[in-house]
Structures are given as structure tokens and as C-alpha cells.
Amino acid sequence: MATLQVRSINDQLYRALGARATLENRSISQEVIAIIKDYLSRPSSKHPDLTAQFLQLCGTWQDDRGEDVIAADVRRSRVQSNERFGDVL
């Protein structure tokens, strides 16, 4: 089991941790672990769903063509691109 040591903790914060630990019938170390576990088990509100943010920022691709038509267009553009650059690619 790993050990975590915290240095230079503010006296007021340490007393608050001690008071909270006493209320929960825990040692300060046990209380700190409980607080960390509780914090890490919650979804982060600072970092909402990044996929949703990305789609909102960029929008989504909407196309009425079928996937086979889109794929054919992509393939055709790749061939044309390769032909444009000759032997470079």
C-alpha cells in the first residue's frame, strides 16, 4: 500500500480536518482518504463531456447522401490528389 505525505499544511486547515475527522470518528489520515475518495468518485464539473463540447463548437456533419456515395467521393478525391502530386507521394 502506498504512503502519501503532505507537507506545509496550513494550521487552520489541519484543525478543520481534525474536527471533521472527529465528527466522523476517524483519524485525520482516514478522513483525508475518505475526502479524496469522495471527490474522485464524483463526475468532474470542471471538465464536462468533451465530445459534446467539441460537437457544439464544430457542429456535426450532416449529409443527405448515402455512405457509399460519400465513400466513393472520398476515394475519388484521394486519387485526384495523388495524381496532382505525381510521384511525390
N, C-alpha and C positions, 0 to 999 in steps of 0.2 A: 504494500500500500504506500502511496506517495505521501510526502510530507510537504506542506506549504507553510512558509514563514512569511509574515507580513511585518515589515519594519516601519518605524516612524509613524505610527498611527496616532492621530490626534487624541488627546486625553478625553475630550468631551465625547468623541465617537466611541472610544473604548468603554467609557462609563455607560453610554447608551446601549452598547452591545451587551454589557454585563447586566443591565436592568432588564433588557428583553430576554436574555438567556434565563435569568431568574424567574421571570413570568412563565417561561416555557419549561421550567425545571430541567434546564440543560446547562452544560458548561459553555463558556464563551466559544470554544472551538466547535462544539456541536451546533451551536446557534449559527455560527458563520457558515458552516457546511449546509445547514438547513436553508439559510437565506440564499446561498449560491444555487442550491438545487432548485428551490422555488423559482428563482429568477430565470434560470436556464430552461426550465420546463415550459415557460410561457412563450407564445409566439412573439417575435420581436415586433414592436410597434414602430421602431425606428427604421426598419427595413421591410416595408410592405412587399407584397408579391412583385418581384422584379419583372416577371413576364408580363403581368398586367400593365405595369408602368411602361415597359418598352412598347407594347402594342398601343397604348394610349398615345405615347409620344410619336410613334411612327405610323400608326394606323395599321390596318390589316389589308392584305392583298385580296381584292375581290375581282373575280374574272368569270364571266359567263361561259367561257369556252371550256370544253371538256379537258380532262387531264391528258388525254392522248394528243390533242391538238396543241396544248401548251408544251408538252414534252417534245413534239416534233418541231415547234418553233425554236425551242432552246437548242436542240440538236442542229438545226439548220443554221442558227446564228453562230454556233461554235465552228462549224465547217467553214462558213464565210470568214470568220475571224482568222482561222488558221490559214486560209488561202491568202488573206490580205497580207499576212506577215511572211509568207513564203516559208523558207527553210529555217527561219529564226526559231520557231517553236519546235 
